[in-house]
Amino acid sequence: MDWQIPTFADVLEARERIAAYLRPTPLYSYPALDKALGTEVFVKHENHQPIGAFKVRGGINLVSQLSAKERESGVISASTGNHGQSIAYAARIFGVPAIICVPEGANPLKVASMRSLGADIVTHGRDFDEAREHCEQLADAHGYRYVHSGNEPLLIAGVATGPLEILEAQPRTEVIFVPVGGGSGAAGACIAAKAVDPGIRVVGVQSESAPAGYRSWQARTLVEDKMETYAEGLATRTAFALPQQILWDNLDDFILVSDEEIRAAQAELIETTRNLVEGAGAAALAGAHRLRDELIGRRVAVVLSGGNASPAELRRVLERMPS
């Protein structure tokens, strides 16, 4: 299927649509992070969103544009948590029935949040991709509007408003690090950054325990790979076509980090910023540490994409922090 790649004009329209429902999130600097990376670093706090993650931007932008027929039939989507929360949150705003398919063992806090927002939860499969395949079958069988977590132009245009806010707050930003699961966030960052200044470097960061997006970007074709990361927002076995099309043309660099590096960055962000940080939310900082020597003297932004860490996840992270 061919999708229309979102333009910068689409991002500006998305910003107007979501403005009534979401305020810009903070972009803060922390001297301890500047010292650790040897340069000026800004953290984009998408964990301050009402669902605790950046994806709500895309959810509101997409659901606000549903046709009357789609609103009546309802939406269905698959998620490990944050995308599902975004769709549930937006569906509640606009009075649209929502079904979210989640894998077994999904983060209980995120599942509870989706339920509290009014979504019906269907639990199926060992991982995100099995839940997604079941979701697609239900959509075909019942005529729901299926919302893919990556192959949706309106989602990508919506999440691109976050990187746009970075550049409005700090116009001299030179490098933006973005975590990559399905790739919508990184694709949105590319669209916004390259429109503002083609010289801005956008770097995607993914777990080496779930490298399908990275391998697809390298090969310039969609591939499947293992999915063994603890970081739910990065936990995909397959890459998605629309985000990858954008990344192939616009992403400057794509790096893999270990889950141990992600945990270290998660602990560092919790200690330094005094914020809740989930694994995927720390991946961008882990990537910046990997490229530390290349960043000296450059103004860097890292996207803290979400803060929805489960108690079990937090316990493992806190164990590594000094008492």
N, C-alpha and C positions, 0 to 999 in steps of 0.2 A: 504494500500500500504506500502511496505517496502522500506525505503530509506537507502542508504549507509551513515553511520555516518561519517562525516569528521574526518580525522586524523590530527595530527600535521604536517605530511608531506604535506597534502593538504593546510594547512595554509601557510607553507613556499613557496609552489608553487604559492599560491595566492599573497603573498607579491612580488614575482618576476613579476607577471603579472601586478599588479597595479602600480608598481614603476615608470613606464614611464608616468603615468597620475596623481598620487597623491604623495605629499610629506608627511612625518610623521608629525602628528599634535603635538603641544606643550604639555608638561606636566609641569605645573607650580605649585609652592607652594605659599601660601599667609599667612603671619603671623596672620592675623585676623581670618582665618579659623582654623589655628593651635590652637589659643587661644579658639575659640568657642567650638572646639571638644576635647581640652585637649590632643592633640597628633599631630604627624606630618602628614599632609594631602597634597596630590597632586591632582590636577584637570587635567583630560585628556580632552583637548579642541577639541572635535570633531565638535563643532560649527565653527571651522576654516576651515572645508572642503569646497570645491567650491559650494556645495549645502547647506551648513550650517548644515549638519548632517552626522552621522557615516555610514549610509546605503549605501552611494556611493561606499564604498569599495566592498560590495557584488555585487552591480550592475555591476561594471566594471569587476569583476572576472567572473560573470555569462555570461554577454553578449559577452565577449571576446571569450567564448568557444562554442558559438552557431554553429550549423552546417550550411552549405550553404543553405540548404532548410529552416531552421528556420529563417535565416537572411532574406531570400526572402519573406517568409510569414509574418514576423513581430511578435512582441511580444505584449502581453496584460497583464495588471496587475491591481489590485485594491489597493487603498491606501487612507489614510487620508492626505497624503502629502509627507513625507520624503522618503518613499520607492518608491513612484511614481516618485519623482524627481531623485532618484538614477537610476531608469530604463531609464527615459527619457535622463538623462545626458550620460549614457553609450551608449544608442541607437544612440544618436547623434554622439558620437565619432566613432562608428563602422558602421554608415550608415544604421541602421536598423529601419524600421517603428515601431512606438510605439503607443499604445492606453492605456490610464490610466482611469480606472473607479473610480470616487470619489463620496462620499455621498453628499446629499444636505447639504448646510451650511459648506462645507469644507473650511479650511483656505484659504482666497482669495489670499494671498501672495504666498502660495505654489502652488495653481492652476495656477496662472499667471506664476510662474517659470516653471512649467511643459510645459505650452503652449510655452513659449519663447524658451524652449529647443527643441521644434519641435514635442512634443507629441500631439496626438488628445485626447481630454477630453470627456468622457461620464459621465454625472451626473445622478446618480440613487440611490434611497434608502435613508432611514433616518439615517443610520449609516454605519460604515465600512463593517460590515458583510453582509448587504443587497447589498452594492456595489460589494462586493466580489462574492456573489452568482450570480449576474447579469453578472459579468465579466466571470465567469466560463461557463455560458450559451453561451456567445458570442464566447468564445474560441472554444467550441465544435461545434458551428454552422458554424464558418468560418475557422477553421483550424489554428488559431493563436497559437504561442508558449505561453502558459499560464505560467506566472511567479508568483508562490505563494510567499507571503511575508515572510513565515517562513519555509515551507517544501521544501527547496532547498539547497542541500549540498554545492553548490558553493557559495550561498549567505552567509551561515554561515561561511565557510572557509574564505571568504573575510572579513567579519566584525571582525573575530578573529584576524586579523592583528593589530587592534587597541590595545587590551589588550597586545599583544606581544610587541608592542612598549613601553607600560608602563614598562614592565619587563626588556626591554633592557635599558631603561633610568634610572630606579630605581630598580636594581636587588634585593634589600632587601625589596621590597614591601611584606607586609604580608596579607593584606585584600583588596579586590577589590569589590566596590559596583557598581552594574549595574542596570539601569532601565529595567523593563520588560513590554512589550506590548505583541507582538506575541512570544517573547523569543529568537529571533535569536542572539541578542547582548549578552545576558547572556549565551546562549549555546556556542557561540564563545569564550567568556571569560573563560568558564570552560575548553574547549579544549586546549587553549593556556596556561592557568595558570597551569593546572594539568600536562601538559607535561614538563613544565619548573621546577616546584616544587610542588609535590602533597600536600605539607603542606600549600600552599597559600589558604586562605579562600576566596571563591567567594560567594557574597551575592546578591540575586535578590531583587528588590524593585518594588512594584506595588501599584497602587492606590486601596484603599478599595472600591472605587466607580466603579471599573471594575476588580474584583478579579478572573476572570476565570483561569488565569495562576496559581495563587497561590493555588486555590482550587484543580486544576488538579495535581499540584505538591504534595500536601498533600495526595490526594486520590490515586495517581499513576494510574489515568485513566482520560481521557479527559472529561471535564464538561463544561457546559455553565453557564453564570451568567449574572447579570445586567451590563449595560454599561452606567454609568452616570458621568464619570469624564470629566473635562474640558481639561485635558492633552491629546491632540490628539494622541501622540505617544504611549499612554497606553490604548487607547480606543478600546478594543476588547471585544466581548461577548463570544468568544470561544477561547480555547487554541489550539495550533498547535502540531501535532503529533511528527514531527522530533525534534524540539527544546525541547519538553517535554521529549522525550526519553533520550536526552543528560542531561537535568537537573535532571531527576530522578536518574541518576547514578553518577552525578558529583557536583551538586550544594550543597554547605554546609549549606546555610540558605536562607530563603525566607520570607520577611516580607511585611506587608501592612502598608501604611501610608495614612493619610487623604489628601484630596485635599487642605485643609487649611495648612497642614504641607508642601505640595509641593509648594504652593504659598509663604510661608515663606522662604523656601529654595531658590526659584526663586529670590525673592527680595534680599536675602543675597548674592547670587552669582552675581547679577547685581551690587550691591553696592560694593562688595569686589573685584571682578575681572574686573569690568568695561567692561563686555561682555554682549551681548544679549543672553538670555537664555529662551528657551521655557519650558513649564511645565514638559514634559517628561524629559528634560535635567536636571531638578533640582531634580528629584525623588531620585537619588542615594545619594545626600547630605542629603535629608530628612531622608532616611534610616540610614545614618551614625549618624545623631542626635539621632534617636531612640535607637541606640546601643552604645551611647557615653560611658557609663560606662565600656563596654566591650573592648573598643578600646584604653584606656589609655596606653601609652607606646608602641603602635604598629604603624607601618608605613602603612598608609591607602591611597588608590587611589579611587577617585570617578570619574565616567565617565559622563562628561557633554555631553550628546549624541547629542544635537542639539540646535540651537539658533533661529529657525524660528517661533518666537512669532508674532501673529497678533497685530495690534495696539490696538484692544479691549482688548486682553489678557494683554498686557503691561499696559494699563491704570489701570486695576484692581490690578495688582501687585504694580504699582507705588503709588497707593493710600495708601498702607500700609507702605510705606517708609517715614522716617522723612524728612521734608522739609528743 
